[in-house]
């Protein structure tokens, strides 16, 4: 329990407005709930959110200690009162989440405080009491892979340190099969093939470039693909990442003359189509362990898939027919 004694400069304020400044990590909706269930009181008595404070009033807060910390990125999850997650799979070790396009997975220059995917995941586990920050010396639930803000699809989160270590190694050793759906301009030929090249990153421009020949600082990149359907000058393509470079699929298809629909960074926005971000989705994940996976061995051979991908229905309808 923590107490605040109201001084002259805070006198006359509403309780909820005082709390928003005195306890900035406490979401407004949660503050209202705590006032309603008497976990926040004035002078030991029940209060209302619009109660006016007077000099000398004592506010008692029966809330978790975490909310009194100084706001920083590590505790941004506390600002998430109602986590919004589309959970594909969950067990005691991992969480697979279908990330919507437009949501950043990690913070960018502090502008995403409390609004990233990892914030929602940590808030979800904190509120379920599966993770207690005060009881941990260093570990916090973490993402094992990341995808671009405007790309949707499956993201893996580890709930404990052992799972995080194992998954990071499995991703490094390419013991997972990740498949993407993309819509590209034109029709790639052959209908089933492999894009190979060399990719290097320009950090200042925040973009990558693909060449057919080795370049200083460039890394090999390979994407296998299969055209699933073509219509109206567009093709729906399934992609398999053999390497996992930054913006690999987007850059390789653009280099091949088939930029992704809506990708203004590596192609040109086509005014015929109402789309201003890339049609790319990490829709399928299969665990294919070839070495010991320790606590995660039970996942070997399991596959998880997102069936309802918005842009597939928009541009191609039901492709199962």
C-alpha positions in Angstrom: 0.0 0.0 0.0 1.2 3.5 -0.8 -0.1 6.9 0.4 -0.1 10.4 -1.1 -0.8 13.4 1.0 -2.4 16.2 -1.0 -0.5 19.6 -0.8 -1.8 23.0 -1.8 -0.7 22.6 -5.4 -2.8 19.5 -5.9 -5.8 20.8 -4.0 -9.0 21.1 -6.1 -8.1 18.4 -8.7 -10.3 15.5 -9.5 -9.0 12.2 -8.1 -8.7 10.5 -11.5 -6.7 13.4 -12.9 -4.3 13.4 -10.0 -3.7 9.7 -10.4 -2.9 10.1 -14.1 0.0 12.3 -13.1 1.1 10.8 -9.8 0.9 7.2 -11.0 1.5 7.4 -14.8 1.9 3.7 -15.3 -1.6 3.0 -14.0 -4.0 2.9 -17.0 -7.1 5.1 -16.6 -9.5 2.2 -17.0 -7.7 0.2 -14.3 -7.6 3.2 -12.0 -11.4 3.5 -12.4 -11.8 -0.2 -11.6 -9.6 0.1 -8.5 -11.6 3.2 -7.3 -14.9 1.2 -7.8 -13.7 -1.8 -5.8 -12.2 0.3 -3.0 -8.5 -0.4 -3.7 -8.1 3.4 -4.0 -9.5 5.5 -1.1 -9.5 9.0 0.2 -8.9 9.3 4.0 -9.7 5.6 4.4 -13.2 6.0 2.8 -14.7 5.1 -0.5 -14.0 7.6 -3.3 -15.3 8.5 -6.7 -13.2 9.2 -9.7 -14.5 12.8 -9.9 -14.0 13.4 -6.1 -12.3 16.8 -5.5 -9.1 16.7 -3.5 -8.4 19.0 -0.6 -5.2 20.0 1.1 -4.3 17.4 3.7 -6.3 14.5 2.1 -4.6 11.2 2.2 -5.0 8.9 -0.8 -4.4 5.2 -0.1 -3.6 3.0 -3.0 -3.8 -0.8 -2.6 -2.2 -1.7 -5.9 0.9 -3.6 -7.1 4.3 -2.0 -6.4 5.2 -2.1 -10.2 2.8 0.7 -10.9 4.9 3.1 -8.8 8.0 2.6 -10.8 9.4 5.3 -13.1 8.0 4.8 -16.6 10.5 3.2 -19.0 10.4 0.8 -21.9 10.9 -2.2 -19.6 7.6 -1.6 -17.8 5.6 -0.3 -20.7 3.4 -3.5 -20.4 1.8 -1.9 -17.3 0.1 0.7 -19.6 -1.8 -2.0 -21.4 -5.0 -2.4 -19.4 -6.7 -4.9 -21.9 -4.2 -6.8 -24.0 -5.4 -7.5 -27.5 -3.8 -10.7 -28.9 -4.9 -13.1 -31.6 -3.4 -16.3 -30.1 -2.7 -19.1 -32.5 -1.2 -21.5 -29.9 -0.2 -21.4 -26.3 1.3 -23.7 -23.7 3.4 -23.3 -20.6 6.5 -22.5 -22.6 5.6 -20.6 -25.7 3.0 -18.3 -27.2 2.3 -18.0 -31.0 0.5 -14.8 -31.9 -1.0 -13.7 -35.2 0.3 -10.1 -35.4 -1.9 -7.7 -37.4 -0.3 -5.4 -40.0 0.5 -2.0 -38.7 1.5 -3.1 -35.2 5.2 -2.8 -34.3 6.7 -5.8 -32.6 9.3 -3.7 -30.7 9.6 0.0 -29.8 10.9 2.5 -32.3 12.6 5.5 -30.8 10.3 5.5 -27.8 7.3 6.5 -29.9 5.6 3.2 -29.3 5.6 3.2 -25.5 3.0 0.7 -24.3 1.7 0.1 -27.9 3.9 -2.7 -29.3 3.3 -6.4 -29.6 5.7 -7.3 -26.9 4.0 -4.9 -24.5 0.7 -6.7 -25.1 2.3 -10.1 -24.7 4.0 -9.1 -21.4 0.8 -7.5 -20.1 -1.2 -10.6 -21.0 1.2 -12.9 -19.1 1.5 -10.4 -16.2 -2.3 -10.2 -15.8 -2.6 -14.0 -16.0 0.0 -14.1 -13.2 2.2 -16.4 -15.3 5.0 -13.8 -15.1 5.9 -11.8 -12.0 8.5 -9.1 -12.8 9.3 -8.6 -9.1 10.2 -12.2 -8.7 12.6 -12.2 -11.7 16.2 -11.1 -11.6 16.6 -10.6 -15.3 14.2 -12.6 -17.4 11.1 -11.1 -19.2 8.9 -12.8 -21.8 10.5 -12.1 -25.1 10.0 -12.5 -28.9 12.1 -15.1 -30.7 11.4 -13.7 -34.2 10.2 -10.4 -35.6 8.4 -9.2 -38.7 8.0 -5.8 -40.2 5.4 -3.4 -38.9 3.2 -3.6 -42.0 3.7 -7.4 -42.4 1.3 -9.6 -40.6 1.6 -13.1 -39.3 2.9 -15.6 -36.7 5.3 -14.3 -34.1 6.9 -16.6 -31.5 7.2 -15.5 -27.8 9.0 -17.5 -25.1 7.6 -17.6 -21.6 10.7 -18.7 -19.8 14.5 -18.5 -20.2 15.1 -22.1 -21.3 12.5 -21.9 -24.1 14.0 -18.6 -25.3 17.4 -20.1 -25.5 16.3 -23.2 -27.3 14.1 -21.3 -29.8 16.8 -18.8 -30.6 19.2 -21.6 -31.4 16.6 -23.5 -33.5 15.9 -20.3 -35.5 19.7 -19.8 -36.0 20.1 -23.5 -37.1 17.1 -23.2 -39.4 15.1 -25.9 -37.7 11.9 -24.2 -38.4 9.9 -24.0 -41.7 8.4 -20.5 -42.1 6.0 -19.9 -45.0 4.7 -16.6 -46.3 1.9 -15.6 -48.6 2.5 -12.6 -50.8 0.8 -10.9 -53.7 3.2 -9.8 -56.4 2.7 -7.8 -59.6 2.7 -9.9 -62.8 3.3 -13.7 -62.9 6.7 -15.1 -61.9 8.2 -17.7 -64.2 8.7 -20.5 -63.8 5.6 -21.0 -61.6 7.7 -22.8 -59.0 11.3 -21.8 -58.5 14.0 -20.2 -56.3 15.2 -16.6 -56.1 18.9 -16.4 -55.3 21.2 -13.4 -54.9 23.3 -11.3 -52.6 21.7 -8.8 -50.2 23.3 -5.9 -48.4 21.7 -3.3 -46.1 21.9 0.5 -46.3 21.3 1.5 -42.7 20.9 5.2 -43.5 18.1 4.5 -46.0 16.6 1.6 -43.9 16.4 -0.6 -46.9 18.3 -3.4 -48.6 19.6 -4.0 -52.1 19.8 -7.3 -54.0 22.5 -8.0 -56.6 23.2 -11.1 -58.7 26.9 -11.0 -58.0 28.8 -10.9 -54.7 29.4 -7.4 -53.2 31.5 -6.3 -50.2 29.4 -6.7 -47.1 26.6 -8.6 -48.9 25.1 -11.8 -47.7 23.6 -14.7 -49.7 19.8 -14.8 -49.8 17.4 -17.4 -51.1 13.6 -17.6 -51.3 11.8 -20.5 -52.7 8.4 -19.8 -54.2 5.3 -21.3 -55.8 2.6 -19.4 -57.7 -0.8 -20.4 -56.3 -3.1 -18.3 -58.4 -2.9 -15.5 -61.0 -5.5 -13.0 -62.0 -5.9 -9.4 -63.1 -2.1 -8.8 -63.4 -1.4 -10.1 -59.9 -0.2 -13.4 -58.5 -0.6 -15.1 -55.1 2.7 -16.7 -54.2 3.7 -18.9 -51.3 7.3 -18.2 -50.2 9.7 -20.3 -48.2 12.6 -18.5 -46.5 15.8 -20.4 -46.9 17.8 -17.5 -45.4 16.2 -14.9 -43.2 17.5 -11.5 -44.2 15.9 -8.1 -43.6 13.2 -7.4 -46.1 14.3 -10.4 -48.1 11.1 -11.4 -49.8 10.2 -7.8 -50.7 13.6 -7.0 -52.1 14.1 -10.2 -54.0 10.8 -10.1 -55.8 11.3 -6.5 -56.7 14.7 -7.3 -58.0 13.1 -10.1 -60.1 10.7 -7.6 -61.6 7.7 -8.6 -59.5 7.4 -6.2 -56.6 4.9 -6.9 -53.9 1.5 -5.3 -54.2 1.4 -2.1 -52.1 5.1 -2.0 -51.4 6.1 1.6 -51.9 9.6 1.1 -50.6 10.7 -1.6 -53.1 8.2 -1.0 -55.9 5.6 1.6 -56.9 2.1 2.0 -55.6 -0.3 0.9 -58.3 -3.3 3.3 -58.3 -5.6 0.5 -59.7 -5.4 -1.2 -56.3 -6.4 0.3 -53.0 -3.4 -0.8 -51.0 -0.5 1.3 -49.5 1.5 -1.4 -47.6 3.0 -4.7 -48.7 0.7 -7.7 -49.2 2.9 -10.1 -47.2 1.9 -12.5 -44.4 3.8 -15.0 -42.3 1.0 -17.5 -42.4 2.5 -20.9 -41.5 5.1 -22.2 -39.0 6.3 -25.8 -38.7 8.8 -27.0 -36.1 11.3 -29.4 -37.7 13.9 -30.1 -35.1 16.9 -32.2 -36.2 18.7 -31.9 -32.9 17.6 -32.1 -29.2 15.0 -29.4 -28.4 15.1 -30.1 -24.6 11.9 -28.8 -23.0 10.3 -28.1 -26.4 10.8 -31.6 -28.0 7.0 -32.1 -28.0 6.7 -29.4 -30.6 8.7 -31.3 -33.2 6.6 -31.9 -36.4 3.8 -29.6 -35.3 2.5 -27.0 -37.7 0.5 -23.9 -37.1 -1.3 -21.8 -39.7 -3.4 -18.6 -40.1 -6.2 -19.4 -42.5 -7.9 -16.1 -42.7 -5.5 -13.7 -44.5 -7.3 -10.5 -45.4 -5.6 -9.7 -48.7 -6.0 -13.3 -50.1 -9.8 -12.9 -49.8 -9.8 -9.3 -51.1 -7.9 -10.0 -54.3 -8.4 -13.8 -55.0 -11.5 -14.8 -53.1 -11.7 -18.4 -51.8 -8.6 -20.1 -53.2 -9.6 -23.5 -51.7 -12.1 -24.0 -54.5 
